């Protein structure tokens, strides 16, 4: 996992991502109204949030593979950067077009952009 300073610099943001994304995936999939101002009313809405859960868990598995197996590391780094920057820029777009969401989403936007840009920096400086 993390054996030296190089590993710490390269992998820490993916460990943080997994620790945040996995619980959020289960919240989105099974109980979004407990943590967020989201209330699902139709089977289609529940289905869409379960799909988001699956997507989040799938990416998390890839990041764990990259943390533990060197052959998956670059793919994990690229996917983490795209995932986080995609979420972050999507939320910035929503801020501009839709207004300010709850604090959790504003904080999430900041965190996603930090993790995404950190991933871009790792890729640029290490690969």
C-alpha distance (Angstrom), angle and dihedral (degrees) to the residues before:
residue distance angle dihedral
X1 . . .
X2 3.83 . .
X3 3.79 108.2 .
X4 3.79 103.3 156.1
X5 3.80 145.2 0.6
X6 3.82 91.2 -78.8
X7 3.83 91.2 55.8
X8 3.81 90.6 46.7
X9 3.80 91.8 53.7
X10 3.81 92.9 43.9
X11 3.81 101.8 42.2
X12 3.81 110.6 26.2
X13 3.80 95.2 88.5
X14 3.82 90.4 52.7
X15 3.80 91.2 51.3
X16 3.82 88.8 50.4
X17 3.81 89.2 47.9
X18 3.81 92.8 52.5
X19 3.81 92.1 47.0
X20 3.81 90.2 53.8
X21 3.81 103.0 33.2
X22 3.84 98.1 49.8
X23 3.83 95.8 56.8
X24 3.81 91.2 41.3
X25 3.81 88.9 51.6
X26 3.80 91.4 56.7
X27 3.80 91.7 45.0
X28 3.82 91.0 51.5
X29 3.79 90.9 45.2
X30 3.78 100.3 46.4
X31 3.82 112.8 11.4
X32 3.81 116.0 12.2
X33 3.80 92.1 154.0
X34 3.84 92.0 62.9
X35 3.81 94.2 67.0
X36 3.78 105.9 15.3
X37 3.78 138.0 41.6
X38 3.82 90.2 -104.2
X39 3.79 122.9 124.7
X40 3.79 116.9 -176.8
X41 3.80 114.8 -154.1
X42 3.80 107.3 170.2
X43 3.78 135.9 51.5
X44 3.82 87.9 -118.1
X45 3.80 90.6 57.6
X46 3.81 91.2 48.9
X47 3.81 88.9 47.5
X48 3.81 92.1 51.9
X49 3.80 92.1 50.7
X50 3.81 92.0 47.8
X51 3.82 87.4 52.6
X52 3.82 89.5 52.0
X53 3.80 87.9 50.2
X54 3.80 90.1 52.9
X55 3.79 91.9 48.1
X56 3.81 92.0 50.2
X57 3.82 92.1 47.2
X58 3.81 91.8 46.7
X59 3.79 92.6 53.6
X60 3.80 90.2 44.8
X61 3.80 89.9 56.0
X62 3.80 89.8 52.6
X63 3.81 91.0 50.4
X64 3.81 91.3 50.0
X65 3.81 89.0 50.8
X66 3.82 88.7 51.8
X67 3.78 91.7 49.1
X68 3.81 93.0 52.6
X69 3.82 104.3 28.4
X70 3.78 121.2 50.8
X71 3.81 93.8 -152.6
X72 3.84 89.6 65.4
X73 3.80 97.3 41.1
X74 3.82 100.2 95.9
X75 3.82 92.6 43.9
X76 3.81 89.3 49.0
X77 3.81 91.2 49.1
X78 3.81 93.4 49.4
X79 3.81 93.6 45.7
X80 3.81 92.3 47.2
X81 3.79 91.6 50.7
X82 3.82 92.6 48.6
X83 3.82 92.5 43.9
X84 3.80 94.3 50.5
X85 3.80 97.0 40.9
X86 3.81 90.3 45.4
X87 3.79 91.1 54.2
X88 3.80 93.3 41.7
X89 3.81 96.0 49.4
X90 3.80 91.0 43.1
X91 3.78 89.1 54.7
X92 3.82 91.3 47.4
X93 3.79 88.3 53.2
X94 3.80 89.3 50.4
X95 3.81 90.5 49.5
X96 3.81 89.6 54.1
X97 3.81 96.6 43.3
X98 3.81 104.8 29.0
X99 3.80 106.4 27.0
X100 3.78 133.9 -116.9
X101 3.81 117.2 -29.4
X102 3.81 126.8 -156.7
X103 3.80 119.5 -57.7
X104 3.82 92.2 -100.2
X105 3.80 91.2 62.3
X106 3.81 94.0 43.6
X107 3.81 89.7 50.6
X108 3.81 89.6 45.2
X109 3.80 90.7 53.3
X110 3.79 90.8 55.1
X111 3.81 92.3 46.1
X112 3.80 93.8 47.6
X113 3.79 92.5 50.6
X114 3.82 92.0 47.5
X115 3.82 92.1 49.7
X116 3.80 92.1 44.1
X117 3.80 95.6 49.3
X118 3.80 90.4 43.5
X119 3.82 88.1 53.9
X120 3.82 90.1 50.1
X121 3.80 89.4 50.6
X122 3.82 91.5 50.0
X123 3.79 91.1 50.5
X124 3.80 92.4 47.5
X125 3.80 95.7 47.2
X126 3.83 100.2 35.4
X127 3.82 103.0 35.6
